[in-house]
Amino acid sequence: MTRSVSARRAPRRTLAVLAALPLLALGACGYGSQAKESTEQAVAGAPKVDGLDSVRIGYFGNLTHATALVGRHEGLFQQELGGTRAEYATFNAGPSEIEALNSGSVDIGWIGPSPAVNGYIKAQGKNLRIVSGSASGGVKLVVDPEKVKSLKDVKGKRIATPQLGNTQDVAFLNWASEQGWKVDAESGKGDVSVVRTDNKITPDAYRSGSIDGAWVPEPTASKLVAEGGKVLLDESDLWPGEKFVITNVVVSQRFLKEHPKAVEAVLRASVKTNRWITAHQDRAKAAANAQLEADTGKPLPANVLDPAWKSLAVTDDPLASTLRTQAGHAVRAGLLQRPDLTGIYDLGPLNKVLKAEGAAAVGDAGLGAG
């Protein structure tokens, strides 16, 4: 079940249906590795869930984690956890959140598809499960309109992606291949020059003229537009139904096995948060930005926040078939050996919550734990 964080965009020109965003790199949408921790007060007099004193929730201080941002700011996680404290850790990169999940310092978290898949493969399928979707969309190709007038003009230009092999990097490599252009995936050299640039400095690189554009997630894409860039392509246009996974909810297998009621409580809060976002667009956008300011020390300006928010859609559905497609493109790019992702999903708790809410069940594309 997908819910737009804003009204659906007006129809855009039809582009060839390409699948992108594969899954090699460690950091799908992060800016570093430090984690910040904080704790909320448990609901006075309420019972503890599964007898737990606390549940440790991780997420990024990034707009693609809107469900976590809004749910925390509005107290919806704590409300569902009752007498069990909601403890939060905010991360700037996928690897650090996976390490926290593996060590037990985080129980459940919001994370991009790349670190989730890489963590699962590295641990030979023994460390995590994807238990819900969270967001779709929010990735764009933004270019210097003085240098790039059309899609064909991208050839020969310098295009930034966040990191070698990350979701956006392989998405761009796949798209370039579909245009008939040849690019060496490792070096980034070829008919297009792929410049791996950390999202936090991509706007500076654009401003200086060292790149001609970038294939990046929000809010970096809207930051480039604020610098005079033009959206040449929205990756949502390349997917059937304009939907593809950008953020999932993952949980450690140990925690899922030992504390299923706590997992259900967090998922119940996630589903209710997504409904609240859909029903209260402006308030939800303001809540997300207020939590971003609390987490990062700086809110997004309106000329970045507004277009970024419009391009994202919150979703309970993990869009599992798109994750499978993403992995296939990473393999074809030569950046990932064909992985066995069987068992990466366990959507039983989510579907239980959805049924109680009167919503339809979601599927795992044959990649469920069984």
Secondary structure by P-SEA (a helix, b strand, c coil): cccccccccccccccccccccccccccccccbbbbbbbcccccccccccccccbbbbbbcccccaaaaaaaaaaaaaaaaaccbbbbbbbbccaaaaaaaaaacccccccccaaaaaaaaaaacccccccccccccccccccccccccccccccccbbbbccccccaaaaaaaaaaaaaccccccccccccbbbbbccccaaaaaaaaccccccccccaaaaaaaaacccccccccccccccccccbbbbbbaaaaaacaaaaaaaaaaaaaaaaaaaacaaaaaaaaaaaaaaaccccccaaaaaaaaaacccccccaaaaaaaaaaaaaaacccccccccccccaaaaaaaaaaacbbbbbccccccc
